[in-house]
């Protein structure tokens, strides 16, 4: 038998190829009774964790999930790796407190293991963390306070990216270059955005992909392989997936589209869902992207294609323009979801008969709506073993460790009573957490066709009034403004603490999904199955008028409601830092879209579009144009008064404006202009390393030794106080500044 080394054992534990307690015993040195592997990228030790203060535990879990996964063992002295034991903890409580910091999409398992060391049994707590399967890293969802109960001082701010580097967990500030760090860690996508019922994983010219709905994809491997093969058949032009609500049609379709993109079958992909209109401050408003008929579909498709057409242009004009543009691409994939809500026959005729030969389709619906040369796939319930594994995973995710440890054969029997239906399985795990009696009672004699309404109705009935009000608020403001906790709190009129707990409960129940972007802002969207009942809650309880009044007040204060143009809306959701990864062709296309959008852009959004234009010019190697655009943006900011710490976007803009100005600087006024941008944000403590380093370097260039010495000293103090943190090139900047001063001092002696 081949003897495995410590690294191979750890890899097997993390991948799930070996049981945790069995693998753990192999990591203990039988002679010394100590754990043999030192702390490293895949393993970390803690003496103890507190169920009520899980900030450090959350940090390490996020670090492992964003790197290669890992094993965290609690009850071990991290100095000599001796086993000191760990008291039992309330797994459900730990998961709930971690959930507020991690969300529900981080895949980890808590286990209480018992180790026999020289005849003495010692309990330890283990946390096995899987590497994130998403294309964007998991970020911290909530601020972590340094000393709870005392003067509030933040240790980590929401949006921080954690990752493992050797034996340390490193923090990347949300105000640093998270996008580049994500690329270094192997994450290739963009920050998800809440634009529809689903989360956008990628959204740039010619490519719009939805993120997976659930944290792990169970089963369906056979169906996925079958559907992938249909895209190699020259006689076909796509697939149509049909089945009961909640059976997993959309999740399978999202995985299919992602695989087609990953394998290089399609580089140009549209994704859109037939989501209905929502309540807004001015009445019923349309979401984006959305289609409910042929006209709205074509309008959204035109916006995705970058066509500068009026939203109310006639159908024939939109159709002709879209078809002409689609023919310019080599291969195009259209993913159209939730077609059962569409009653407009012209839309089905367009998708069936009008699309060019280079355009393929993935469609989902309760029944097949697209029939012409597409492969029809009826999606049934899951296989028994896959369904049992899903139930075990969901029970663990809800913190129900004892139920999750039941033998797989018993779980298989339980899922048979749930029709092996994914929606029912996920609901069942959450319902068992709310009421332990549900494990025995199950769903009773519910017909399979009634599962969707039963699960949603039972879930809603188990929620308290405040949580119902939060859910109704989320569905009411979706598509009108960002559904972040601040907006939800103002709309619902409930205190922050209640909204926070309610959102977590709704996430656990599966009624809402959450995504954290690279600025640390978490946004929420309601599950498609729950949209109508959630809207009914607002209407039946007479909450709509209160929501409209509160939302109007909030939007009036924020003044950031999205514009009507789909083109401008799409551009406003683009992060400037993503532009550096565009190809030259994508940069030129983006430049053209921005040029079309700017003349029609409302004044309050002009600065953001100019920022995007400046970044585009910068990476098209047009430094003069980039500097001029950044100068316009920066001057308008400085004319408005002091910049405060909560103006994150403004700070980032000024920082980039200073970087571009510094790169171009050839005269003293140009350097002084760059310095003026940095001085405006020096007290915000947001991008401290970059600001300090750049100021030291630029004052050195000017020969201002007093200010150079001031910022050089600040830089050294920062490095001393952050020995393991990301310093964003501060050390290199200080060395360049020192070299510049030394050259200047030496110059008179050479003369």
Secondary structure, DSSP 8 states (H G I E B T S, - for coil): -----HHHHHHHHHHTSS-HHHHHHHTB-TTT-BB-S-SBTTEEEES--BTTB-HHHHHHHHHHHTTT-EEEEESB-TTT-BB-------HHHHHHHHHHHH-S---EEEEEEEEEETTEEEEEEEEEE----SSS--B--S-EESSTTSS--EEE-TT-EEEEETTEEEEE-TTS-HHHHHHHTT--S---EESSSSEEEEEETTEEEE--SSSS--S-HHHHHHHHHGGG-TT--EEEEE-STTSSHHHHHHHHHHHHHHTTS-SEEEEEE----EEETTEEE--SS--SSHHHHHHHHHHHHT----TT--HHHHHHHHHHHHTTSS-EEEEEE-GGG---HHHHHIIIIIS-TTEEEEEEESS----TT-EEEE-----HHHHHHHHHHHHHHTT-HHHHTS-HHHHHHHHHTTTT-HHHHHHHHHHHHH-TTHHHHTTTT--GGGHHHHHHHHHHHHS-HHHHHHHHHHHHHTTTS--BHHHHHHHHT--HHHHHHHHHHHHHHTSEEEEE-TTS-EEEEE-GGGHHHHHHHHHHTT-HHHHHHHHHHHHHHH-----S-HHHHHHHTS-GGGGGG--HHHHHHHHHHHHHHHTTS-HHHHHHHHHHHHHHHHHTT-HHHHHHHHHHHHHHHHTT----TT-HHHHHHHHHHHHHHHHH--SHHHHHHHHHHHHTTTTS-SSHHHHHHHHHHHHHHHT-HHHHHHHHHHHHHHHHH-SSS--TTHHHHHHHHHHHHHHHHHHHHH-
